[in-house]
Amino acid sequence: MDSSTLTMEEQLALATEFRVPIPQGPAGGYGAIVVRRDETGAGWAVTDGALVGLRTWAEEEGWRPVRDTGRASAYRHTRENALVLAHRVAEIEAANYQALLAVAADPLGHAVRTRRITCPRCHTPGAEEYGEPITGTDDFADCVRCTACGLEWALDPGADASCTACGGSGIPGAGPIGRRTPDGWEPAPNCECHESGH
């Protein structure tokens, strides 16, 4: 039979795979969500396109290996429903990728928050909170940077972030948490706002 005589629906019925590009996706990797038809049935799955260790999209869980979900669960969609879901997943993956790029471009700014912290040096409100990477770990320390004068200090979550004496560090002048004395190290004095339990 000449393929030109097939209807569009007949041509679609012959397809075993559809690819939905990830908008502004990564240059490497798969770069597409792959909708696959079950080789042994009529169901379709939304997959990551891997040749080995294939994963399928599970609602409210994200990507899960097909070996964990089982073929029946993975290939439960109709073709139309799988394509709609694949477009939605492509948008989610695009947003995740853009967020990853933002963290890579500005790792210190990844945890900028919205509290209004007042700088203890120039008394300008609106200093930015950020996460300072802790060497040798995947953790971050809470810090603050004044956008006006550039002062940076460690943030004590027990201090009043609006205090102009400590700027949220809990220590007057936003100094270090400890200071050296002839007898060794001792804690720096707490600001009154910190002592009051704010």
FENGIJO-V481576 format. One line per field, one symbol per residue. ss: DSSP state (2 for helix, 1 for strand, 0 for the rest). psi: psi as a letter, one per 40 degrees, with the letter a starting at -180 (. if undefined). burial: 1 if it has 24 or more other C-alpha atoms within 12 Angstrom, else 0. Layout:
# FENGIJO-V481576
ss=???
psi=???
burial=???
This chain:
# FENGIJO-V481576
ss=002220022222220011111000000000011111100000011110000000111100011112222022220010222222222222222222222222222022200000001100000011111111100000011111100000011100000000000000001222000111100111100102222000
psi=hhdeeiiddddddeieiihhihhfiidaadeihhhiihdeaeiiihieeidhfhiihhhedahihddddiddddfeiidddddddddddddddddddddddddddgddedfhaeihhhhedefhifihiihhhhheifiiihiihhedeehiiihheeiheehedefedehhefaieiihideaiiiiiiiddddee.
burial=000000000000000011111100100000111111110000111111100001111100001111000010011110100110111111011100000000000001001000011111101111111111000000000111110000111111111111111111111111100000000000000110110000
